[in-house]
Amino acid sequence: LKRLIDELRVSDKEPALANENIQDLIDILRQHPEYGDGLASFVLKLIIQYRQIALYTDTGIMSDQ
C-alpha cells in the first residue's frame, strides 16, 4: 500500500498530476477487475488488522506531503 501511495503522490508543483495518476489507476482497475478485487480485499484486511493511526503513518497518508 505504501508503494501505491508513493506512486500516486505528487509534488506541490504538479497538483494536476495527482488527477492523472488516479485516473491511470482507475483505468487499470477497469481493464483488470481482478486487480480491483485484490486491492479492495487487501485494503480491507489492512483496515481490520491494523490500528488506523499506525496504518496511515506507516504508509505516509497523513504526511504533510
C-alpha positions in Angstrom: 0.0 0.0 0.0 2.9 2.3 0.8 4.3 1.8 -2.7 0.9 2.6 -4.3 0.5 5.7 -2.2 4.1 6.8 -3.1 3.3 6.3 -6.8 0.1 8.3 -6.6 1.6 11.2 -4.6 2.8 14.2 -6.5 4.7 17.3 -5.6 3.1 20.6 -4.7 4.4 21.9 -8.1 2.3 19.5 -10.1 -1.1 19.1 -8.4 -2.9 18.3 -11.7 -0.7 15.2 -12.0 -2.5 13.7 -9.0 -5.7 13.5 -11.0 -3.8 11.9 -13.9 -2.3 9.3 -11.5 -5.7 8.5 -10.0 -7.3 8.3 -13.5 -4.5 5.9 -14.6 -5.2 3.7 -11.6 -8.9 3.7 -12.3 -8.2 2.8 -16.0 -6.0 -0.1 -14.9 -8.6 -1.3 -12.4 -11.4 -1.1 -15.1 -9.2 -3.1 -17.6 -8.4 -5.7 -14.9 -11.3 -6.0 -12.4 -9.5 -8.8 -10.6 -6.8 -6.2 -9.6 -9.6 -4.1 -8.1 -11.0 -7.1 -6.2 -7.5 -7.9 -4.9 -6.8 -4.3 -3.9 -10.1 -3.9 -2.2 -9.6 -7.2 -0.2 -6.0 -6.1 0.7 -7.1 -2.6 1.9 -10.0 -4.1 3.9 -7.6 -6.6 5.5 -5.2 -3.8 6.5 -8.0 -1.7 8.0 -9.3 -4.7 10.0 -5.9 -5.9 11.2 -4.0 -2.6 12.0 -4.7 0.4 14.1 -5.7 3.2 11.8 -3.2 5.7 13.0 -0.3 3.3 12.6 -1.5 2.3 9.1 -1.7 5.9 8.0 1.6 6.8 9.5 3.4 3.8 8.0 2.0 4.5 4.5 2.6 8.2 4.7 -1.0 9.1 4.1 -1.1 11.5 7.0 2.1 13.2 5.9 2.1 16.9 5.0 3.3 15.8 1.6 
